[in-house]
């Protein structure tokens, strides 16, 4: 019998989930996303062009049959757009993006793989009193899957970032156990992840390493990389730099006199990452979260490191787009941990 080892990645973004599953030994048959920048980055870094830039509605049964002509697709993975669920967003139950998981379900039902994985923001579990969560479980149980879900923190799986995301795993058997996913013994801190990267002053772009990797994480993340990519500074105003300079390592703007509090109207405004702990959640802008030592926001490369993308992974597009692509991605090491347990269970 042919080795069934291929997966399909829906709403793939720049490819974090795919990369983690590939690390676990799966092969991506095809991926899809509507955002051209993310698809360009995905294909630029993938072995062979696998990602399509189009609407998932275009993947009709004829296309799916052609994709799985040899019956080798064993899984479907993906993160349907989460903006409607996010606690940062408006949490609008009628947001049309909230219903894209139904298209995801349609693809799974037709391909009938051994497993599926949905990743999303944890707000999905409570929006509309859990109606979306319950509907996802009901829909997939109806087509023959045992569905389990759990909120995982990326830091527990080797990612230098406290990032809580819900994972739904559906399998034909009831054997998958989230508690069996292997956790790391050492939690990687922000300074252990990005401490070897060159300092940035102003909007300069640095393409050469100036120090050897100092930690096991830095050695791993730099493996095979000879050129430093996506490491570019940001021009901050003198006022912004001054305020950042007043905030201590791991501190917040609330630690400063009250006169500074309203500089940015945002509930997490002006916070420094702590050098001795994982980063806060890498978001799509990171305009309010600063380097633990330097008076600036992290570079795209630093965010990619905090997301566990290797230094060989190059992000394409404008700088704003690069931040968004990395912030939206699933950390590859988190995806790898989940994928390894799925492979073991299969």
C-alpha positions in Angstrom: 0.0 0.0 0.0 1.3 3.5 -0.8 2.7 5.4 2.1 0.0 8.0 3.0 2.1 10.9 4.2 0.8 14.0 2.5 -1.1 16.9 4.0 -3.0 19.9 2.7 -2.7 23.3 4.4 -5.7 25.6 4.2 -5.3 29.3 5.1 -1.6 28.6 5.1 -0.2 32.1 5.6 3.5 32.3 5.2 3.8 28.6 6.2 4.5 28.2 9.9 2.1 25.3 10.3 3.4 23.6 7.1 7.0 23.9 8.3 6.3 22.3 11.6 4.5 19.3 10.0 7.3 19.0 7.5 9.8 18.8 10.4 7.8 15.9 11.7 8.1 14.1 8.4 4.9 15.0 6.6 4.9 16.2 3.0 2.8 19.2 1.9 0.7 18.3 -1.2 -0.8 21.7 -1.6 -1.5 24.9 0.4 -3.8 27.8 -0.1 -4.2 31.4 1.0 -5.8 34.5 -0.5 -3.0 36.9 0.6 -0.4 37.1 -2.2 2.4 38.4 0.0 2.1 35.4 2.4 1.8 33.0 -0.6 4.9 34.5 -2.2 6.8 34.1 1.1 5.6 30.5 1.4 6.6 29.5 -2.1 10.0 31.4 -1.8 10.9 29.2 1.2 9.2 25.9 0.3 10.7 23.0 -1.5 8.9 23.4 -4.8 6.0 25.8 -5.3 3.1 24.3 -3.3 0.9 27.3 -2.3 -2.0 28.6 -4.4 -3.1 32.3 -4.1 -6.9 31.9 -4.4 -10.2 31.7 -2.7 -10.8 28.4 -1.0 -14.3 28.3 -2.6 -12.4 27.6 -5.9 -11.2 24.3 -4.6 -14.1 22.3 -5.9 -14.5 18.5 -5.7 -12.9 18.0 -9.1 -9.8 19.8 -8.0 -9.7 17.9 -4.7 -10.0 14.6 -6.4 -7.1 15.5 -8.7 -5.1 16.5 -5.6 -5.7 13.2 -4.0 -5.7 11.0 -7.1 -3.2 8.6 -5.6 -4.9 8.5 -2.2 -1.8 9.7 -0.3 -3.4 12.6 1.6 -3.5 11.7 5.3 -4.2 15.0 6.9 -5.7 18.5 6.5 -4.2 21.3 8.6 -4.9 25.1 8.8 -6.0 28.1 10.7 -9.1 29.7 9.3 -8.9 33.5 9.6 -9.2 34.5 13.3 -9.9 38.2 13.2 -13.5 37.7 14.1 -12.6 35.6 17.2 -9.7 37.6 18.5 -9.9 39.2 22.0 -8.0 42.1 20.4 -10.5 42.5 17.6 -14.2 43.3 17.8 -15.3 39.7 18.4 -18.2 40.1 15.9 -20.2 36.9 15.7 -21.4 37.9 12.2 -17.9 38.6 10.8 -18.0 36.6 7.5 -14.5 35.3 8.3 -15.9 33.4 11.2 -17.6 31.0 8.8 -14.6 30.0 6.7 -14.2 26.9 8.9 -17.2 25.6 7.1 -15.2 25.6 3.9 -12.4 23.9 5.8 -15.0 21.3 6.9 -16.2 20.8 3.3 -12.6 20.0 2.2 -12.0 17.6 5.1 -15.3 15.8 4.4 -14.4 15.3 0.7 -10.8 14.3 1.2 -11.7 12.1 4.2 -8.1 12.2 5.7 -7.1 10.3 8.9 -6.7 13.5 10.8 -7.2 17.3 10.7 -5.8 20.2 12.8 -7.4 23.6 13.2 -5.3 26.3 15.0 -6.9 29.6 16.2 -6.8 32.3 18.8 -8.1 31.1 22.2 -11.0 33.6 21.9 -12.6 31.1 19.5 -13.5 28.9 22.5 -15.6 31.5 24.3 -17.1 33.7 21.5 -20.9 33.5 21.5 -20.8 31.4 24.7 -18.8 28.7 22.9 -21.2 28.4 19.9 -18.4 28.3 17.3 -16.4 25.9 19.3 -19.4 23.6 19.7 -20.3 23.9 16.1 -16.8 22.9 14.9 -16.9 19.8 17.2 -20.5 18.9 16.0 -19.7 19.3 12.3 -16.6 17.1 12.4 -18.1 14.5 14.7 -20.9 14.2 12.2 -18.5 13.2 9.5 -16.7 10.6 11.6 -14.0 12.3 13.6 -13.2 12.2 17.3 -12.5 15.9 18.1 -10.4 17.1 21.0 -9.3 20.7 21.7 -6.9 22.4 24.0 -5.2 25.8 24.5 -1.5 25.4 24.2 1.2 27.9 25.2 4.0 28.0 22.6 6.6 28.5 25.3 6.1 25.0 26.6 7.3 23.6 23.3 10.5 25.5 22.8 9.2 28.7 21.3 10.6 31.8 23.1 7.2 33.4 23.4 4.1 33.2 25.6 1.5 32.6 22.9 -1.7 30.8 23.8 -3.6 29.3 20.9 -6.4 26.7 20.7 -5.8 23.5 18.7 -8.6 21.2 17.5 -7.4 17.8 16.5 -9.7 15.3 14.9 -8.9 11.7 14.2 -10.8 8.6 13.1 -9.6 6.9 16.3 -10.0 8.3 19.8 -6.4 7.8 20.7 -4.9 11.3 20.3 -4.0 12.8 23.7 -2.9 16.4 24.1 -1.2 15.6 27.4 1.2 13.3 25.5 2.6 16.2 23.4 6.2 16.5 24.5 7.1 19.7 26.4 10.6 21.1 26.7 12.6 21.0 29.9 14.0 24.5 29.4 11.8 27.5 28.6 13.7 29.7 26.2 14.0 33.4 27.1 13.9 36.4 24.8 17.6 37.1 25.3 18.5 33.5 24.6 16.6 33.8 21.3 17.8 37.1 19.9 20.8 38.1 22.0 23.3 37.3 19.2 21.7 39.6 16.7 23.5 42.9 15.8 22.3 46.1 17.5 20.2 48.4 15.4 20.3 52.2 15.5 17.7 54.1 13.4 16.4 52.5 10.2 19.6 50.8 9.1 19.5 47.3 7.6 22.2 44.8 8.7 22.9 41.7 6.6 25.9 40.3 8.4 26.2 38.5 11.8 28.6 40.2 14.1 28.7 37.6 16.9 28.7 33.8 17.1 25.5 32.1 18.4 25.6 32.1 22.2 22.8 29.6 23.2 21.5 26.3 22.0 18.5 28.0 20.6 20.5 30.5 18.6 22.7 27.7 17.3 19.7 25.8 16.1 17.9 28.8 14.6 21.0 29.9 12.7 21.9 26.5 11.3 22.7 26.8 7.6 22.3 30.6 7.5 25.2 32.7 6.2 23.3 36.0 5.5 21.2 37.9 8.0 17.8 38.7 6.4 14.9 40.9 7.5 17.0 42.6 10.2 16.1 46.3 9.7 15.6 49.0 12.3 12.8 51.5 12.7 13.0 55.3 13.0 11.4 56.3 16.3 10.9 59.9 17.4 13.2 61.3 20.0 10.2 61.4 22.4 9.5 57.7 21.8 13.1 56.7 22.3 13.2 58.7 25.5 10.1 57.1 27.0 11.3 53.6 26.0 14.6 54.3 27.7 12.8 55.0 31.0 11.1 51.6 31.0 13.2 48.9 32.7 13.9 45.4 31.3 10.5 43.6 31.5 8.7 46.8 32.6 5.6 48.7 31.4 4.6 52.3 30.9 2.5 52.1 34.0 5.8 51.9 35.9 6.5 55.5 34.8 4.9 58.8 36.1 1.3 59.2 35.0 2.1 61.9 32.5 3.5 59.3 30.1 0.5 56.9 30.3 -1.6 58.4 27.5 1.1 58.7 24.9 -0.4 55.7 23.1 -4.1 54.9 23.6 -3.7 51.2 23.8 -4.2 48.8 26.7 -0.7 47.2 26.3 1.0 50.5 25.4 4.8 50.7 25.8 6.0 47.5 27.3 9.6 46.1 27.2 10.1 42.4 26.7 11.9 40.8 29.7 15.3 39.4 28.9 14.8 36.6 31.5 11.5 35.2 30.2 9.8 34.4 26.9 8.5 37.3 24.8 4.8 38.4 25.0 2.7 37.3 22.0 4.2 38.5 18.7 1.4 40.4 17.0 1.0 41.8 13.5 2.5 45.2 14.3 4.5 45.1 17.5 4.5 48.9 17.6 4.1 48.9 21.4 6.5 46.2 22.5 10.2 46.9 22.7 13.5 45.2 22.8 14.6 44.3 26.3 17.8 46.4 26.0 17.6 48.7 23.0 15.1 51.6 22.7 13.2 50.3 19.7 10.7 47.8 18.5 12.0 44.3 17.4 13.0 43.8 13.8 11.1 41.4 11.6 14.0 39.0 12.1 13.8 39.2 15.8 10.0 38.6 15.7 10.7 35.6 13.4 13.2 34.3 15.9 10.6 34.7 18.7 8.2 32.8 16.5 10.8 30.0 16.0 11.3 30.6 12.2 14.9 29.7 11.2 17.2 32.4 10.0 17.2 30.8 6.5 13.5 31.7 6.3 13.2 35.0 4.3 10.0 37.1 4.6 9.1 39.0 1.4 6.9 42.1 0.9 6.9 45.5 2.5 8.2 45.8 6.0 4.6 46.3 7.3 3.6 43.2 5.4 6.5 41.2 6.8 5.5 42.1 10.4 2.0 41.0 9.7 3.0 37.7 8.0 5.2 36.7 10.9 2.7 37.8 13.6 -0.1 35.8 11.9 1.9 32.6 11.6 1.8 29.5 13.7 5.2 29.0 15.4 6.9 26.1 13.5 8.2 24.5 16.8 4.7 24.5 18.3 3.3 23.0 15.0 6.2 20.4 15.1 5.3 19.3 18.7 1.6 18.7 17.7 2.6 17.0 14.4 5.0 14.7 16.2 2.3 13.5 18.5 -0.1 13.0 15.6 2.4 11.0 13.7 3.0 8.8 16.8 -0.7 8.3 17.3 -1.2 7.4 13.6 
